């Protein structure tokens, strides 16, 4: 994203005022973070070597310079993300000036779960100091989105506090994820399992919503943009039955409901449930429940009337 120098100065002034006045703490389940300050600086040239007792995460909007951490120099350019960790000597240099967004924060450990406490501990010890090409990463995009809320021409200038809080919390967590060496790295098997479970759920929803229509393996697989072989495997691994058996069970369940709760003729019910003929409907229904549709309706009606008289 191309940003014109100084075009954001009015946004910076508003962001500095609102953020530092209203967002001094982030609180979520199992997580609490103290915010020491927010910064939106249109021109940063130099500072002396120093260190903090907290984290300070920065994003370069425009300009070029250097970030020096314990005698190691990293180039800074538009889109660079860089992080100063607690107790680490560092310095920021620029001849022409850097436009920076930054936030200083530290976790409130007693209020953090073991997972977050460990993640922030790793961030302090092994955090990646500089990330180039950050403009397209989640953290860079969140910085730009946050700043856009304070654009004088945007309706978001009066953005409700819960929206700001939510975006700020997402920003802090994205910093933890981007710079942290071990936070939220999913295992391959976990990802595959979750993707498979989600896909089979979508298949089941499609089937249930379209029972009156032809439901071939090819049609459902096409709806999900996967192969028939993949869909067959999903039903075996996650549905624990074949595709055909699942479709038949859903058709029979719908037929049971219509037999008990409507006055539709059996032929009409067969059509509404997607059976090709009454004969096929009767055969499948009987094989599943051990009784024909007509007898099922009569027996359930008789039992219901008998129970109501007791």
N, C-alpha and C positions, 0 to 999 in steps of 0.2 A: 504494500500500500504506500503510495507516494504522499508525503506530507509536506506542505509548504512551510518553510521556516517562519516562525512567529505567528502563524495563522491561528494557533491554539492558545495564545496568551490569555485572552478573556476566559477561556475554559479553565486554564491553569489557576487563575485567581479564584474562580468560583469553587473549583475542586479542592484547593487548599483550605478554603474557609469551611466548606461543608464537611469534608472528610475528617479534618482534625477536630471539628466541633462535635460531630455526632458518632464517629466510628473509632472508639478507643479500645474496643474489645470484640472479639469474635467468639461466639459460643454456639456449639453444636453438640449433639449427643457424643459423649466420650472425648470431647475436644474443647479446650478453652485457650485462646491466644490473646495476649496483651499486645495492643498496638501502641507503640511509643509515639510515632508520628507518620504522617503521610507527606510526600513531597512531590510537587509538580513544578519543575524549574526550567524556564525557557533558555537560560544560558548558564552552564556550569563550566568554568575554565580550569580551576586548580584547587587543590587543598593540600594541607600538610599530611604527612604520614601519620596515621592514627589507627585506633582499634575500638571496637565496641564490645559490650558484654551481651549483645543480642545480635540477631540477624538483620541485615539490611539488603533488600533485594531491589535491583534497579533494572530499568528498561530504557534503551536509547531510542528516542523518537527520531532525532536528526543530529547531524554532526559526526565528527570523527575525533578519536583520542585514544587514550591508553588507560587500562586498569592495571595497577601494579600491586601484586600480592607477594610479600616476602621475597623480593628480588626477582620475581617472575613477572614479565610484562605481557599483557594480553591486549590485542588491538580492539578498539571499540568502533562500531559503525552503526548506522541505522538498522534497528532490528535486533541488536545484541542484548541478551539478558546476562546480568552478572550479579553475583551474590557474595556479600561480605559476611563471613562467619564469625561467631563470638571468639574474641581473643586473637584474631588474625590481623597483623599489621597490613594496612593497605592504603592506596592513594589513587586518586582519579586526576588525569591530566588531559587538557585539550587546548590547542592554540586558538581555534575558531569558536569554541564553545559547544557544549552538548545540551540538547534538550532532553531532560530526564524525567521519568516517573519513578518514584521509589516509595518503599514502605519499610519501616523498622518494626520488628516484632519479636516476641519470644513466647514459647508455650508456657502455660501455667501448669506445671507438671502434676500437682496433686489432682487437678481436674481432668487430666488426660488419661485415656486408656493406655494399657501396656503397649498396644500397637503403635499409637501415635507417639508415645514417649520414646519408644525405640527408634521410630522413624526420624524424629527430630534429633535424637542422639547421633544417628548415622549421618544426618545432614551436617551437623556441627563438626564431625570428625572426618568425613569423607566426601562432603558435598562438592559437586562440580562447580568451580568458581565462575566460569564463563561459558555461555552457550551462544554461538553464532547462529545466524539464520533463525532467530527467535520470533520473527514477525509472523510466521505461519504456524507457530506452536500455540498451544492453548493459552499459555501465560501471556504471550504477546498480544493475542487477540482479545484477551480479557482486559488488559491494560487499555487498549484502544476503545473497547466497548464501555469501560468505566468512564473514560475521559469524554466519550461522546454524550454521556448523560448531562454533561455540563456545558455543552455547546449552546451559546445564547440563542441560536436559531432553532434549537430542538425543543420539542415539548417535554423532553425528559429532564429539563432543568429543575422542575418541581417533582422529581421522581420520589415516590413514597420510600420512606426509610427501610421498610422490609426488603425492597428490591436492591437498594444499595448494600444492605447487610448481606444478603444472599450472594451478590456478585463479589463482594469483598472476601467472603468466606471461600468462594470458589477460587478466587485469585490466590489466596494463601495456600490452599491445598494444591493448586496447580504448581506453585513454586516448590512446594515440598516434593511433588512428583517429578518435576522437570530436573531439579538440581540434586535430588536425593538419590543415592546409589541403590537403595533397596526397598523403596516404598511402592507398594501396589504393582508388583510385577507378577502377572498371572502365569501360572504354568500352562503349558500347551494342552494337557489333558483336561484341565479345568475349563479352559476356553472352549474346547471341542464339545464338552459335555453341555455347557450352557447354551451353545449355539444349536446343538441337536435338540435339546429340550424346548427351546424357543421355536424351532422349525416345526417340530411335531405338534406343538400347541397351535400354531397357525394353520397347519393342515387339518387338525380336528375342528377348529372353528369354521373353516371353509366347508367342511363336510356337513356339519350340523346345520349350517345356514342354507345349504343347497340340497337337502335330502330329496326334494321332489323332482330333481333333475338328474340326468345321467351323470354318474360319478366314476369315471374310469381312472385308473392309475395315471394315465397320460394327462388327463385334464387337471387333476390336482397337482401333479408335479409341474405342469406348465404354469399353473397359477403361482407356484412358489419359485419358479425359475430354477428348478433343479431337475436332475435326471430321474427317470422312473426307478433306476437301480438305487439311487441315493434315497428316494422316498421309501422304497421297500425296506432298505436297511434301517431307516429311522423308525419305522413301525416295529420292526423286530427288536431293536435295541431299546427304544423308549416307550413304545406302546405295548410291548410284550404280547403282540398278536399280529396277524397279517393284516394288510390293508383291506382285503376283501371281508374278513371277519369283522373288522371294526365298522365298516360301512353297513354291513348287514345288521349288526347289533344296534346301531343308531337308528336304522330304519324300523326295526322291530320295536324299539323303545318309543319312537314317535307313534307307531301304529297302536301300541298299547294305550297311549294317552288319548288318541282319537277314539278308540273303541270305548273307552270308559267315560269320556267327557263330551262326546258329540253324538249326534244322531245320523252321522254320515253312513251311507251304505258301504259295505265292505269293498265293493269295486272302487268307489271313490277314495276310500282310505288307501287302497293299494296304489292308486295313482298319486295321491298326495305324498306318499312315502317313497316314491320312486321305483316301485316294483313294475316290471314289464307287463305283468298280467296277474289276474286274480289267482290263477293256478300256481304261479311261481310264488306269489305272496303267501298263499296258504301253505305251500311246501316249506318255505323258509321259516315262517312263523311257528309252524308245528314242530319243526326240527329243533328250534330254540327253546320253546316252552312246553312241548309235549301235549299241546291242545290246539285245535283249530281256532282261527280268529272268531268265528261265530260262537263256538262253545265257550271261549274265553269271555266274550262279552256277556253271554247268558249267565255263566256261573258267577262272574263278578257282580253282576246286577242282582242276582238272587241272594248272594251272600251279603251284599250291602243292605238290601231290604230286610233280610232276616236280622242282621245286627241292629238295625235301627228300631226294630220292634222289641228288642230286649230291654 
